[in-house]
């Protein structure tokens, strides 16, 4: 009888562990897999994924946004926030240094495209081996079956409310490969490198992070890139104080990375490398800080930096996020565009707006999702509806005269 009881307990424990494993580190769906099915358990975790809003919740959010937009900031003040934008961000980093945002360790899960394909596959293999080791430990009745949940929880709580899942290679691999793997364009961009020496000119895989801040994406990426020969990371910010924080960090290495001050709104300002050499551009919580009238120009310019086949990875605030609804009257600059108390600004996107911008720049959609989550403060028993937009857009391998916003087909 004892043996049967122990065997039943073993099978039940193994079954529960496998279910947890399936919904933790590598969920089958993008943007996480922790679903709230029992409202009474809402405060058991800090974040719940794939939240569905009721019609009433949607209407309430619209009313709050309309109400806090009634009183606009005076034109003179708006002009000051535009002209002195870099000053406000410099003051932000002077005050907070690198303590405000946490490292974005979720990046490789949601955006595996950051890495070259071979390095990406090796990372997956390493993770599988690690997970199998943990499964075996659990099968020996160890208490390590909580590791998956804790690891997933750590990643979910490690930034502004970010993501912990992996999208995977959902796009057509023939189209997605960079020209470094394409026989017809094997040395694309390298010819330019021979004409003029520039940082990263010897690299075969190049990444640019726009709006690097204090390096919360830079250093998780560099930690992987330092073991990946032929890769190079560029990062820029128009706040000189932020760039100095990156350069003074103990993990900064000019052999793998080049940090520089740059205003992406200034079309006449050259980048320290030629056009069409980048494999990946990372644009995370950056475009929302720019005046809506200037966003399209910024996206157009960035698209020119990508190689054919290169990817632009985007994540930013979504319409009716809690951060938008919390603004008081008198902070609205224009529709869905606000100024914070410290002078920094923020816009709240819809996924259609994002699609239109990147499509007009000649990029094709790979992913374009609304990420709705429920974030809770368990100590204060407070619930917050968070909304983000997460997207991946690719530069076509071959541009044709008919490749315009009207002819680009949206991915399902």
N, C-alpha and C positions, 0 to 999 in steps of 0.2 A: 504493500500500500504506500509505504514511504517512497519507494522508487517511482511509482506512478505519479504521486504528488509532485516530486522533484522534477520529473520529466515534463509534466504539464506546465509547471512554473517556468522551466527553461524555455519551452516553446513559446509561451506567452511573452516572456521577456525579450526573446529574439525577435518576435513579430513586432513588438512595440519599438524596438531599436531600429529595425529596418524602416518602419514608417517614419520615424524621426529623421533617419538618415536621408530618406527621399525628400524631405521637405526642409532641409537645413542648408547645407553648403551649396548643393547644386540642384535647385528646384527645377522642375520641368518647364515652368512658365517664367517669362521675364518679370522683373520687378517684384520678386519675392513670392512666398507661398504660405505665409502665415495668415490664415483666413479666420475671421471672427464668426463663429457659428452659434456661440452661446453668449448673449449680451451680459449675462451675469459674471462672465470671466474676463470682462474687458480690461480690468486692471492687473491681470496676471502678467502682461507683457507691455513693453514701452511703445510698441508699434504693431499695427495690424495692416496687412496688405490688401490691395484690390477692393477698396471700399466702394460700395454702391450708394449713391445719394438718392434719397427720396425726392419726389417733386417738391415737397414742402421745404426740404433742406435747400434745394437749388433756388427756390424762390426767395427764401430768407437771405441767402448769400447775395443774390442780386440786389435785394433791397438795401442791405448793409453797404454794399459797394456804391450804390446810387446815392445813398445818404451821405457817406463820407466824401463824395465827389462834388457835393453842392457848392462848397466854398473853395475856390481855386486860389493858389498862390499868386500874388501880384506879379505882373510881367517883369518889373524891375528885378524882383527877387529871383524869378525864374532865369533871367539872363545871367545873374550872378552865379547861380548854381551851375549853369552851363560853362561859363568862362573859367570858373575856379574849381572845376570838378577834381582836378588832380590835387589841389590843395586840401580838399576835404578828405580824399583818400589817404594822402600823406599823413594828415593828422590822425586818421583812423589807425594806421599802422604804427605811428609814433606812440599812440596811447596803448594799443593792444599788443604790439609787436607780433610774435607768432603764437600767442596764447588764445586767440579768439576762436579760430576754426581748428578742428581736429584733422589729423591726416586722413585722406580719402582712401582707405584701404579697400574699399569696395570697387575701385576703378576697374580692376582686371576681371571682376565678376560680371559687371554690366557692360564693360567695354573691352573685351578680349582683343579687339582689333588694334589696340594700342601697341601690341607686341607683334614682331614678325611672325609669320605663320609657324615656322619650325619651333620658335621659342614658345609659342602659344601651345602647341601640341605637347611639348616637353613639360610645361607647367601643369597641363591637364593630367599627364601621366604621373607626375610627382604627387598631385593631389589625390589621385585614385589610390596610389600606393599607401599614402598616409591614412586615407579613410579605411582601406582594407585592414591595415594594422589595428586601427581602433575597433573595427568590427570584431576581429579575432579576440581582442582583449575583452570585449563585452561578452562574447560567447564563453569566456572562462569565468563568468560571474563576477567580473570586476565592476567597480562603480564608475567606470569611465564612459558609461552610456550617456552621461549628461554633457559630454564634451561637444557634441554636435550642436545641441541647443545653445550652449553657452557661446560657442564660436559664432554661430549665426547671430545671436543677440549682440555680441560685441561689435560685429561688423555693421549691424543695423543702427547701433547707437553711436557710431564713430564719426558722424558728421551731421550736417544740418537737418537730418531726417532722411538720409540717403538710402541707397539701394543695396540689396545683398544678394541678388540673384545673378544668373548668367544668361545672357541672351543666346550665346552660341553663334555658330556660323549659319544664320538663317538665309543668307543671300546667296545668289548664284556664285559659286567659287570661281568660275571662269571670269566673271566680271569683277570679282572682288580682289583678285590677286594684284599686287602692285606690279609695276613694270619691271621691278628687279627680278621677278619670276617669269616675265613675259618675253619669249624669244624675239618678238618683233621690236621690243623696246628695252632690251636688257640693260643697256647703258644710258637710258633716258635721263637727262639731267647731269650725268657725269661729264658729258662733253662741255657743259657750261662750267663745271668745276675746274676743268683743265685750263680754261681761259683766264680764270681769276681765282686766287686762293681765298677761302672764307672759312669761318669756323664750321667744322663738320663736313668739309669738302671731300674728305676721304671716306665718309660713311656711305653705306648702301641703303640704310633705312633711317629716315629722319622724321622726328615728331616735333610739333610746335604746340606749346600750351599758351593760349592767349589769356591774359589776366591771371598771372601765376600767383599773385598775392605773396604771402610769406613762404610759399613752397609746400603747401599741404597736398598738392598732387605731385609736385616735382620730385620730392624725396622718396615717396613710395615707388615712383616710376624708376628713378635712378637706382634704387636698391636692386631692381631686376635687370636694368640695362647694363649695369657694371659687369654682369656675367654673360652679356650678349654682344659678341664682337660685331663691328660694322654698324652699330646703332649710335644715334646722336639725338640729344634733346635740346631744343631751343625753348626758351620761356621768356615772356615779356610782360611788362606791366607799365602803365603810364604814371604810376606812383613810384618815384625814385626810391622812396623809403622802403617800399616792398622789395624792390630789386636788391637793395643793399642787404636786407634781411636774408634773402636767398644766397647771395654771394658770401656772406659771412658765416653761413651754416657750416658745421664741421663736415657734413656729407657732400658739400658742393665740390665738384671736380671739373675743371675746364676741359679735361680730356674727353668727358662724356656729355658736357652740358655748357650752353652759352646763355646767360641771363642778360637781358638788355632792356633799357627803358624805351618804350614805344607807345605812341598814341595811334591806335588803330583807326581813329576817325580822320586822321590826316592822310589823305590819299597821296600827297606829294612826298611824304616821308618814306624813304627807302628802307627795306628790310636788309639785314646784314647777310643775305643770301639771295640767289636768283629765284625767279618765279619757277613754278612747276617742278619743284624738287622734293616737296613734302609728301610723305606717305600717310601721315595722320595729323589732323588739327584737333586739339581738345579745346572746347568752348563751354566751360562749366560755370554757371552762375556769373556770367560776364556780360552777355548781350543785354541783359535786363538793366544794367547800370547806364546804358547809353540812351540818349534821346531817341525816341521812336523815328523821328525824321531822318536820322543818320544811320539807322540799323542796316538798311538795304545796301548802302554804300560800303559798309564794313564787311558784310557777307560777300558782296561781289569781289572785293579786294582779296579776301581770304581764299575764295575759290580759285583765284589765279595762282595762288601759291602751291596748290595741290598738284601732284602728278596725275595724269589720267589713270583712273583706278584708285586714286587716293580717297581716304575717308575723313569726313568731318563729324566729330562726335559731340553731341549737344545735350546739355541738361540745364534747366532753369525753372524759375517760378511759373506756376500755372494760374489761370484765372480763378479767382475766388479762394485762393489759398488763405489760411488763417492770417498770415502776415498782411495781406491786403485788407481783410475785413477789420483788423485791429487799428487801422489808421484813424485818427480823429479828423474832424473837419478842419480845413485850412492847410492840409498837407498834400492835397492833390494838385499836380502840375498840369495834367491833361488826362484824358480818358485812360484809366488803368495805369497811370504813371504818377509816382508819388516821391516825396522827399522825406527822408528820415530826420530825426532830431539832430543828427550829427552832420547833416548837409549832403550825405550820400543819397543816391536815387535808385529807384527800383521800378521795373515794369513787370506786369503779369500777363503772360502769353496764353493764347489758345493754340491748339495743335494746327489748326488751319492757317493761322498767321505764320507759324514756323514753316509749314510746308510751302506757303507762297513765297516767303523770303528766299529759302534755299533753292527752290525750283527756278525762280527768276534769275538766280546766279548760275544756273546751268547744272545743278546737282540733282541726282536722282535719289528718291527715297528708298532707304533700306529698312528703317524702323522709324515710327513716329507715334508715340504713345502718351496718353494721359496717365500719370501715376498718382492715383488717389489713395491716401493712407490715413489711418486714424492714429494720431500720436497722443499718448496719455502721460500725464504726470501722476505717478502712483502715490507719491507723498501728498500732493495737494488734491488728488482725486479730480483732476481736470482733464477734459478731452478736447483735442484740437484736430480739425479736419485739414490735412495737408494736401496740396496739389502741386505736382511738378510735371513738366514736359520733358520727355527723354526721346532723343532722336539720333538717327544715323543717316547721313547723306553721303553719296558717293559721286565722284567726278567720273563721267562716262569715259571708257577707254578710247572711243573714237567719237569726236564731236562732228555732227553733221549740220548743214544749214537749217534743217528742219527741227533741230533739237532745241525747242523753246519751251516756255512755260505752258503753252497750249498743247504741245505734242508729247510732253513727258507723261508717261502713264504712272499712276499711283500704284504702289504695291498694296496687296490686300492686307 
